[in-house]
């Protein structure tokens, strides 16, 4: 994924419509939250087995894919507006998780690191 290319395209899209005025961090976080809730809605009453196979039905697969795209695009726009390097932030977070959850202490466990 070319994050910078997507961010430029999002900025161009917003600028062409004079929407950047609405894309402040507060509004973007709120929109991101709504999109996350819409993705949750697609899984809300599914059994674990149904959730594993959610992409098998074309209509539902399309909705899940679109919600995931909405989430990604709002997150990219937010990161751009805040000056956050998402790739670096992800690598930093994964390194921190590796330190908090060493394999030998957490293999097969879902417990939180501070418990």
N, CA and C atoms as an extended XYZ file, in Angstrom:
345
Properties=species:S:1:pos:R:3:atomname:S:1:resname:S:1:resid:I:1 pbc="F F F"
N         0.852       -1.180        0.000 N   UNK     1
C         0.000        0.000        0.000 CA  UNK     1
C         0.893        1.237        0.000 C   UNK     1
N         0.658        2.118       -0.924 N   UNK     2
C         1.392        3.374       -0.990 CA  UNK     2
C         0.611        4.424       -0.191 C   UNK     2
N         0.953        4.548        1.078 N   UNK     3
C         0.227        5.432        1.996 CA  UNK     3
C         0.250        6.874        1.511 C   UNK     3
N         1.419        7.350        1.130 N   UNK     4
C         1.523        8.748        0.705 CA  UNK     4
C         0.687        9.020       -0.546 C   UNK     4
N         0.663        8.091       -1.483 N   UNK     5
C        -0.146        8.259       -2.701 CA  UNK     5
C        -1.636        8.325       -2.352 C   UNK     5
N        -2.075        7.435       -1.447 N   UNK     6
C        -3.468        7.467       -1.012 CA  UNK     6
C        -3.786        8.770       -0.284 C   UNK     6
N        -2.876        9.224        0.565 N   UNK     7
C        -3.114       10.470        1.286 CA  UNK     7
C        -3.201       11.658        0.332 C   UNK     7
N        -2.359       11.674       -0.701 N   UNK     8
C        -2.438       12.749       -1.699 CA  UNK     8
C        -3.780       12.699       -2.429 C   UNK     8
N        -4.221       11.488       -2.796 N   UNK     9
C        -5.502       11.337       -3.484 CA  UNK     9
C        -6.656       11.788       -2.595 C   UNK     9
N        -6.602       11.440       -1.299 N   UNK    10
C        -7.637       11.880       -0.359 CA  UNK    10
C        -7.645       13.398       -0.223 C   UNK    10
N        -6.460       13.977       -0.149 N   UNK    11
C        -6.367       15.430       -0.036 CA  UNK    11
C        -6.905       16.095       -1.296 C   UNK    11
N        -6.548       15.583       -2.458 N   UNK    12
C        -7.052       16.134       -3.718 CA  UNK    12
C        -8.579       16.045       -3.785 C   UNK    12
N        -9.114       14.887       -3.371 N   UNK    13
C       -10.559       14.662       -3.367 CA  UNK    13
C       -11.252       15.693       -2.469 C   UNK    13
N       -10.727       15.872       -1.263 N   UNK    14
C       -11.324       16.814       -0.310 CA  UNK    14
C       -11.176       18.257       -0.796 C   UNK    14
N       -10.005       18.595       -1.296 N   UNK    15
C        -9.777       19.970       -1.764 CA  UNK    15
C       -10.686       20.316       -2.929 C   UNK    15
N       -10.898       19.379       -3.854 N   UNK    16
C       -11.748       19.634       -5.017 CA  UNK    16
C       -13.187       19.941       -4.609 C   UNK    16
N       -13.579       19.482       -3.440 N   UNK    17
C       -14.947       19.671       -2.950 CA  UNK    17
C       -15.037       20.700       -1.821 C   UNK    17
N       -13.896       21.306       -1.482 N   UNK    18
C       -13.816       22.248       -0.370 CA  UNK    18
C       -14.237       21.586        0.941 C   UNK    18
N       -13.835       20.333        1.119 N   UNK    19
C       -14.187       19.582        2.326 CA  UNK    19
C       -13.088       19.589        3.379 C   UNK    19
N       -11.901       20.060        3.039 N   UNK    20
C       -10.818       20.048        4.031 CA  UNK    20
C       -11.194       20.833        5.272 C   UNK    20
N       -12.047       21.826        5.097 N   UNK    21
C       -12.502       22.619        6.244 CA  UNK    21
C       -13.217       21.759        7.284 C   UNK    21
N       -13.761       20.628        6.849 N   UNK    22
C       -14.471       19.736        7.766 CA  UNK    22
C       -13.584       18.618        8.304 C   UNK    22
N       -12.405       18.473        7.725 N   UNK    23
C       -11.533       17.345        8.077 CA  UNK    23
C       -10.555       17.699        9.184 C   UNK    23
N       -11.086       18.215       10.276 N   UNK    24
C       -10.248       18.451       11.446 CA  UNK    24
C       -10.148       17.131       12.220 C   UNK    24
N        -9.167       16.998       13.088 N   UNK    25
C        -8.990       15.726       13.812 CA  UNK    25
C       -10.239       15.250       14.546 C   UNK    25
N       -10.971       16.143       15.186 N   UNK    26
C       -12.172       15.726       15.911 CA  UNK    26
C       -13.179       15.083       14.971 C   UNK    26
N       -13.466       15.743       13.870 N   UNK    27
C       -14.451       15.206       12.925 CA  UNK    27
C       -13.971       13.900       12.296 C   UNK    27
N       -12.695       13.815       11.991 N   UNK    28
C       -12.164       12.596       11.392 CA  UNK    28
C       -12.223       11.426       12.367 C   UNK    28
N       -11.927       11.677       13.637 N   UNK    29
C       -12.019       10.608       14.641 CA  UNK    29
C       -13.467       10.159       14.803 C   UNK    29
N       -14.382       11.108       14.808 N   UNK    30
C       -15.797       10.740       14.922 CA  UNK    30
C       -16.242        9.913       13.715 C   UNK    30
N       -15.855       10.324       12.524 N   UNK    31
C       -16.220        9.574       11.311 CA  UNK    31
C       -15.590        8.182       11.335 C   UNK    31
N       -14.359        8.092       11.790 N   UNK    32
C       -13.673        6.806       11.901 CA  UNK    32
C       -14.419        5.882       12.857 C   UNK    32
N       -14.876        6.429       13.964 N   UNK    33
C       -15.633        5.658       14.945 CA  UNK    33
C       -16.921        5.114       14.340 C   UNK    33
N       -17.610        5.940       13.575 N   UNK    34
C       -18.856        5.513       12.931 CA  UNK    34
C       -18.583        4.381       11.950 C   UNK    34
N       -17.527        4.517       11.167 N   UNK    35
C       -17.204        3.468       10.200 CA  UNK    35
C       -16.826        2.165       10.897 C   UNK    35
N       -16.114        2.260       12.016 N   UNK    36
C       -15.795        1.054       12.795 CA  UNK    36
C       -17.073        0.391       13.287 C   UNK    36
N       -18.017        1.195       13.740 N   UNK    37
C       -19.294        0.647       14.205 CA  UNK    37
C       -20.049       -0.022       13.060 C   UNK    37
N       -19.955        0.527       11.866 N   UNK    38
C       -20.616       -0.088       10.721 CA  UNK    38
C       -19.987       -1.437       10.376 C   UNK    38
N       -18.681       -1.568       10.562 N   UNK    39
C       -18.028       -2.865       10.362 CA  UNK    39
C       -18.461       -3.842       11.449 C   UNK    39
N       -18.531       -3.369       12.675 N   UNK    40
C       -19.000       -4.208       13.782 CA  UNK    40
C       -20.391       -4.746       13.475 C   UNK    40
N       -21.237       -3.897       12.925 N   UNK    41
C       -22.609       -4.290       12.614 CA  UNK    41
C       -22.655       -5.500       11.670 C   UNK    41
N       -21.694       -5.601       10.778 N   UNK    42
C       -21.663       -6.730        9.842 CA  UNK    42
C       -21.376       -8.064       10.560 C   UNK    42
N       -20.768       -7.991       11.728 N   UNK    43
C       -20.393       -9.195       12.471 CA  UNK    43
C       -21.245       -9.423       13.719 C   UNK    43
N       -22.087       -8.462       14.045 N   UNK    44
C       -22.760       -8.402       15.341 CA  UNK    44
C       -23.397       -9.707       15.792 C   UNK    44
N       -24.185      -10.348       14.998 N   UNK    45
C       -24.921      -11.526       15.456 CA  UNK    45
C       -24.395      -12.821       14.836 C   UNK    45
N       -23.230      -12.775       14.266 N   UNK    46
C       -22.664      -13.977       13.658 CA  UNK    46
C       -22.038      -14.877       14.708 C   UNK    46
N       -22.106      -16.156       14.460 N   UNK    47
C       -21.344      -17.088       15.296 CA  UNK    47
C       -19.877      -16.964       14.896 C   UNK    47
N       -18.952      -17.468       15.717 N   UNK    48
C       -17.552      -17.434       15.307 CA  UNK    48
C       -17.320      -18.109       13.947 C   UNK    48
N       -18.027      -19.180       13.694 N   UNK    49
C       -17.875      -19.888       12.418 CA  UNK    49
C       -18.377      -19.026       11.258 C   UNK    49
N       -19.520      -18.373       11.440 N   UNK    50
C       -20.049      -17.499       10.393 CA  UNK    50
C       -19.094      -16.328       10.139 C   UNK    50
N       -18.522      -15.807       11.204 N   UNK    51
C       -17.580      -14.694       11.065 CA  UNK    51
C       -16.354      -15.120       10.255 C   UNK    51
N       -15.895      -16.336       10.463 N   UNK    52
C       -14.746      -16.844        9.699 CA  UNK    52
C       -15.052      -16.918        8.209 C   UNK    52
N       -16.317      -17.106        7.869 N   UNK    53
C       -16.732      -17.282        6.477 CA  UNK    53
C       -17.492      -16.079        5.923 C   UNK    53
N       -17.326      -14.928        6.539 N   UNK    54
C       -18.107      -13.741        6.185 CA  UNK    54
C       -17.913      -13.323        4.726 C   UNK    54
N       -16.785      -13.653        4.146 N   UNK    55
C       -16.511      -13.228        2.777 CA  UNK    55
C       -17.067      -14.194        1.731 C   UNK    55
N       -17.738      -15.248        2.172 N   UNK    56
C       -18.266      -16.253        1.244 CA  UNK    56
C       -19.506      -15.761        0.498 C   UNK    56
N       -20.283      -14.885        1.116 N   UNK    57
C       -21.508      -14.370        0.483 CA  UNK    57
C       -21.162      -13.017       -0.146 C   UNK    57
N       -21.433      -12.887       -1.439 N   UNK    58
C       -20.975      -11.726       -2.208 CA  UNK    58
C       -21.446      -10.387       -1.638 C   UNK    58
N       -22.715      -10.284       -1.277 N   UNK    59
C       -23.236       -9.016       -0.765 CA  UNK    59
C       -22.590       -8.613        0.544 C   UNK    59
N       -22.483       -9.564        1.448 N   UNK    60
C       -21.863       -9.265        2.733 CA  UNK    60
C       -20.372       -8.996        2.564 C   UNK    60
N       -19.732       -9.738        1.695 N   UNK    61
C       -18.307       -9.520        1.433 CA  UNK    61
C       -18.069       -8.102        0.923 C   UNK    61
N       -18.937       -7.630        0.037 N   UNK    62
C       -18.807       -6.280       -0.488 CA  UNK    62
C       -18.971       -5.245        0.627 C   UNK    62
N       -19.947       -5.453        1.511 N   UNK    63
C       -20.163       -4.508        2.614 CA  UNK    63
C       -18.960       -4.491        3.563 C   UNK    63
N       -18.436       -5.652        3.910 N   UNK    64
C       -17.268       -5.726        4.795 CA  UNK    64
C       -16.079       -5.030        4.149 C   UNK    64
N       -15.866       -5.302        2.882 N   UNK    65
C       -14.747       -4.696        2.156 CA  UNK    65
C       -14.882       -3.173        2.132 C   UNK    65
N       -16.087       -2.675        1.860 N   UNK    66
C       -16.303       -1.231        1.812 CA  UNK    66
C       -16.105       -0.573        3.174 C   UNK    66
N       -16.575       -1.221        4.235 N   UNK    67
C       -16.380       -0.654        5.575 CA  UNK    67
C       -14.897       -0.642        5.945 C   UNK    67
N       -14.195       -1.696        5.591 N   UNK    68
C       -12.756       -1.729        5.863 CA  UNK    68
C       -12.034       -0.622        5.093 C   UNK    68
N       -12.456       -0.381        3.865 N   UNK    69
C       -11.864        0.706        3.079 CA  UNK    69
C       -12.176        2.059        3.707 C   UNK    69
N       -13.424        2.257        4.130 N   UNK    70
C       -13.791        3.518        4.785 CA  UNK    70
C       -12.922        3.771        6.017 C   UNK    70
N       -12.737        2.742        6.824 N   UNK    71
C       -11.919        2.861        8.036 CA  UNK    71
C       -10.490        3.238        7.667 C   UNK    71
N        -9.953        2.542        6.697 N   UNK    72
C        -8.571        2.801        6.276 CA  UNK    72
C        -8.416        4.218        5.738 C   UNK    72
N        -9.349        4.654        4.916 N   UNK    73
C        -9.244        5.992        4.329 CA  UNK    73
C        -9.367        7.093        5.374 C   UNK    73
N       -10.299        6.942        6.312 N   UNK    74
C       -10.394        7.949        7.381 CA  UNK    74
C        -9.139        7.948        8.253 C   UNK    74
N        -8.597        6.781        8.538 N   UNK    75
C        -7.375        6.713        9.344 CA  UNK    75
C        -6.200        7.362        8.608 C   UNK    75
N        -6.097        7.107        7.304 N   UNK    76
C        -5.039        7.740        6.519 CA  UNK    76
C        -5.197        9.249        6.506 C   UNK    76
N        -6.414        9.727        6.372 N   UNK    77
C        -6.663       11.168        6.352 CA  UNK    77
C        -6.317       11.793        7.708 C   UNK    77
N        -6.705       11.109        8.781 N   UNK    78
C        -6.382       11.584       10.129 CA  UNK    78
C        -4.874       11.636       10.343 C   UNK    78
N        -4.194       10.580        9.944 N   UNK    79
C        -2.732       10.549       10.103 CA  UNK    79
C        -2.082       11.687        9.322 C   UNK    79
N        -2.574       11.943        8.127 N   UNK    80
C        -2.043       13.028        7.316 CA  UNK    80
C        -2.255       14.371        8.002 C   UNK    80
N        -3.456       14.590        8.507 N   UNK    81
C        -3.760       15.865        9.164 CA  UNK    81
C        -2.956       16.062       10.444 C   UNK    81
N        -2.616       14.958       11.134 N   UNK    82
C        -1.860       15.051       12.389 CA  UNK    82
C        -0.347       14.898       12.194 C   UNK    82
N         0.061       14.585       10.981 N   UNK    83
C         1.493       14.406       10.719 CA  UNK    83
C         2.054       13.119       11.301 C   UNK    83
N         1.232       12.090       11.388 N   UNK    84
C         1.668       10.807       11.938 CA  UNK    84
C         2.129        9.899       10.802 C   UNK    84
N         3.336        9.372       10.934 N   UNK    85
C         3.854        8.372       10.000 CA  UNK    85
C         3.291        7.030       10.450 C   UNK    85
N         2.242        6.577        9.784 N   UNK    86
C         1.554        5.351       10.210 CA  UNK    86
C         2.449        4.124       10.121 C   UNK    86
N         3.274        4.049        9.091 N   UNK    87
C         4.157        2.888        8.970 CA  UNK    87
C         5.106        2.813       10.167 C   UNK    87
N         5.715        3.924       10.514 N   UNK    88
C         6.613        3.959       11.670 CA  UNK    88
C         5.852        3.664       12.959 C   UNK    88
N         4.653        4.238       13.095 N   UNK    89
C         3.851        4.004       14.296 CA  UNK    89
C         3.501        2.524       14.433 C   UNK    89
N         3.182        1.870       13.316 N   UNK    90
C         2.858        0.436       13.358 CA  UNK    90
C         4.066       -0.398       13.750 C   UNK    90
N         5.212       -0.086       13.173 N   UNK    91
C         6.431       -0.828       13.534 CA  UNK    91
C         6.772       -0.621       15.012 C   UNK    91
N         6.645        0.609       15.492 N   UNK    92
C         6.921        0.900       16.903 CA  UNK    92
C         5.959        0.128       17.809 C   UNK    92
N         4.683        0.111       17.440 N   UNK    93
C         3.686       -0.585       18.244 CA  UNK    93
C         3.956       -2.084       18.275 C   UNK    93
N         4.296       -2.657       17.118 N   UNK    94
C         4.585       -4.090       17.065 CA  UNK    94
C         5.824       -4.438       17.902 C   UNK    94
N         6.825       -3.581       17.884 N   UNK    95
C         8.022       -3.814       18.703 CA  UNK    95
C         7.666       -3.752       20.191 C   UNK    95
N         6.832       -2.789       20.555 N   UNK    96
C         6.390       -2.694       21.948 CA  UNK    96
C         5.583       -3.908       22.367 C   UNK    96
N         4.708       -4.379       21.478 N   UNK    97
C         3.921       -5.581       21.784 CA  UNK    97
C         4.815       -6.798       21.953 C   UNK    97
N         5.830       -6.903       21.133 N   UNK    98
C         6.758       -8.035       21.239 CA  UNK    98
C         7.482       -8.018       22.587 C   UNK    98
N         7.798       -6.827       23.063 N   UNK    99
C         8.465       -6.713       24.367 CA  UNK    99
C         7.504       -7.030       25.512 C   UNK    99
N         6.255       -6.605       25.388 N   UNK   100
C         5.264       -6.840       26.447 CA  UNK   100
C         4.737       -8.272       26.456 C   UNK   100
N         4.781       -8.913       25.320 N   UNK   101
C         4.224      -10.260       25.182 CA  UNK   101
C         5.265      -11.239       24.641 C   UNK   101
N         6.299      -11.545       25.426 N   UNK   102
C         7.300      -12.499       24.939 CA  UNK   102
C         6.665      -13.870       24.695 C   UNK   102
N         7.113      -14.522       23.641 N   UNK   103
C         6.530      -15.799       23.225 CA  UNK   103
C         6.511      -16.811       24.362 C   UNK   103
N         7.607      -16.934       25.076 N   UNK   104
C         7.691      -17.966       26.114 CA  UNK   104
C         6.710      -17.739       27.259 C   UNK   104
N         6.303      -16.501       27.490 N   UNK   105
C         5.375      -16.210       28.591 CA  UNK   105
C         3.911      -16.132       28.141 C   UNK   105
N         3.669      -15.944       26.850 N   UNK   106
C         2.301      -15.705       26.399 CA  UNK   106
C         1.820      -16.658       25.312 C   UNK   106
N         2.593      -17.642       24.980 N   UNK   107
C         2.208      -18.574       23.924 CA  UNK   107
C         0.860      -19.223       24.255 C   UNK   107
N        -0.119      -19.049       23.378 N   UNK   108
C        -1.436      -19.651       23.567 CA  UNK   108
C        -2.303      -18.972       24.606 C   UNK   108
N        -1.874      -17.848       25.138 N   UNK   109
C        -2.621      -17.156       26.191 CA  UNK   109
C        -3.228      -15.864       25.661 C   UNK   109
N        -4.439      -15.562       26.086 N   UNK   110
C        -5.104      -14.317       25.703 CA  UNK   110
C        -5.060      -13.282       26.823 C   UNK   110
N        -4.330      -13.584       27.905 N   UNK   111
C        -4.306      -12.645       29.032 CA  UNK   111
C        -3.521      -11.388       28.679 C   UNK   111
N        -3.868      -10.295       29.348 N   UNK   112
C        -3.185       -9.027       29.131 CA  UNK   112
C        -1.823       -9.058       29.821 C   UNK   112
N        -0.864       -8.322       29.266 N   UNK   113
C         0.511       -8.355       29.758 CA  UNK   113
C         0.664       -7.959       31.219 C   UNK   113
N        -0.236       -7.107       31.737 N   UNK   114
C        -0.117       -6.652       33.131 CA  UNK   114
C        -0.967       -7.459       34.097 C   UNK   114
N        -1.430       -8.610       33.681 N   UNK   115
C        -2.243       -9.454       34.555 CA  UNK   115
C        -1.551      -10.755       34.808 C   UNK   115
